[in-house]
Structure formats: structure tokens, C-alpha cells
Amino acid sequence: MGGVRGGDEAASEILEELLQPELNDLSRRAALGLHDAARQMAIGLLRGLANCRDDIPDGTVLAYAGPDVTDDLAWSCATPLPTST
């Protein structure tokens, strides 16, 4: 087992792992040429992350992950999208 990590790093990793299945599906849709579906999914993920930015209750994984975690996770939603169709 690994060493002890800071709470913010461990919390960020938990959030990344929770988001990963959605990112995998987003990548799959983009790879299949389902660009509109991939974009709509990305928009939904981005909206969800945006809704998590403010008023984060203390003691939650989001609070432990730090104030920039939703912005960092949002960048991972854009990566699988094609730049043009």
C-alpha cells in the first residue's frame, strides 16, 4: 500500500475515479463519430461540475479536494472531444 497522502490529493483522486466512467463513455461516443452525443454529454458534465463550485459543505469530498478541483475536472471533459466535425 502507498504512503500517506494529503487529504486534498486523496479527495481529488476519489473524484477523478468517480468521473472516469463518464469520461470513458464520452471518449467512446467521440471515437464512434457520435460527436453531437459526445458534446451533449460533455455539456451535462460541465454543468454538473459548475453546480458543484459554490457553497460546498465542509467535510465533503469536494471540500477536502480544494477550491479548484471542479475546474481541474472540467478540463478532463474537453479532452476526448473532437476539435472539428
KAHURA-V681555 format. One record per residue. RES is the residue in three letters. PHI is phi as a letter, one per 20 degrees, with the letter a starting at -180 (NA if undefined). D_LAST is the distance of its C-alpha to the last C-alpha in Angstrom with 2 decimals. Layout:
# KAHURA-V681555
RES,PHI,D_LAST + RES,PHI,D_LAST
This chain:
# KAHURA-V681555
MET,NA,44.49 + GLY,f,43.06 + GLY,f,44.89 + VAL,f,44.97 + ARG,d,41.95 + GLY,f,41.67 + GLY,g,40.82 + ASP,f,37.70 + GLU,f,36.24 + ALA,f,37.20 + ALA,f,35.87 + SER,f,32.51 + GLU,f,32.34 + ILE,f,33.16 + LEU,f,30.34 + GLU,f,27.84 + GLU,f,29.16 + LEU,f,28.86 + LEU,e,25.20 + GLN,g,24.31 + PRO,g,24.08 + GLU,f,21.53 + LEU,f,19.45 + ASN,f,19.87 + ASP,f,18.64 + LEU,f,15.58 + SER,f,14.86 + ARG,f,15.72 + ARG,f,13.35 + ALA,f,10.35 + ALA,f,11.91 + LEU,e,12.38 + GLY,n,8.80 + LEU,e,10.05 + HIS,f,7.43 + ASP,f,9.46 + ALA,f,12.56 + ALA,f,11.83 + ARG,f,11.26 + GLN,f,14.39 + MET,f,16.26 + ALA,f,15.62 + ILE,f,16.84 + GLY,f,19.82 + LEU,f,20.65 + LEU,f,20.52 + ARG,f,22.73 + GLY,f,25.07 + LEU,f,25.43 + ALA,f,26.03 + ASN,f,28.74 + CYS,e,30.40 + ARG,f,30.82 + ASP,d,34.02 + ASP,l,37.37 + ILE,e,37.05 + PRO,f,40.36 + ASP,f,42.48 + GLY,n,42.82 + THR,e,39.33 + VAL,g,36.88 + LEU,f,34.69 + ALA,f,37.80 + TYR,f,38.69 + ALA,f,35.22 + GLY,o,35.58 + PRO,f,34.14 + ASP,e,30.93 + VAL,f,29.82 + THR,f,27.43 + ASP,f,25.68 + ASP,f,25.54 + LEU,f,24.17 + ALA,f,21.47 + TRP,f,20.04 + SER,f,19.76 + CYS,f,17.46 + ALA,e,14.76 + THR,g,15.05 + PRO,f,13.26 + LEU,f,10.04 + PRO,f,6.98 + THR,e,7.11 + SER,b,3.79 + THR,d,0.00
